[in-house]
């Protein structure tokens, strides 16, 4: 069964600190992996997207890694800010030959950055 | 960048009534639009996929007669929740993918619509 598991479920850190969020997936065949940021009551906003051959991708203070062998990904946030408080969702697309495969969503990690 | 809008952003309706949610791609043409539902502390669940000019494809367990989807143009899709019940209260999010893009590219999400059925 295609699944995406994220940990931790929630995380509280102090402003300025770094943190790393984890994502394990069992999606096969694999197309790509995305990290989204979802503010409360808002739709998801894309942070990074990585294919099988990419093992790291940065977007400002966000750095995502991908290990396609172990089927693990992480999202590292550097020098956290209060505005980083949100849910971070790991999403994996299933590869489907000739058409667009479904997105498999994780439940997200709820990050709270405190002053 | 690509922008997807939804209207309304929140709506409260009485049980038994119908409510329509609009999803628009503002600066690109979307041949495919997706409708998701998200319950509190849960991940987004795909309800249906719609291609412009054709009938929507519904995921297993989603009642097509209850959740009517119309994708009449390349920039507009609507979701109508018919005979709404309190258990339909949820956060509904649409997503759009531009025509001519490969799987490598983004699926852009709208800001969501909070539906509360009383």
Interface residues (C-beta under 8 A of the other chain):
Chain A: X31 X32 X36 X41 X42 X43 X44 X45 X46 X49 X51 X89 X93 X95 X100 X101 X102 X103 X105 X106 X107 X108
Chain B: X4 X6 X32 X41 X42 X43 X44 X45 X46 X91 X93 X95 X97 X103 X104 X106 X107 X108 X109 X110 X111 X112 X114
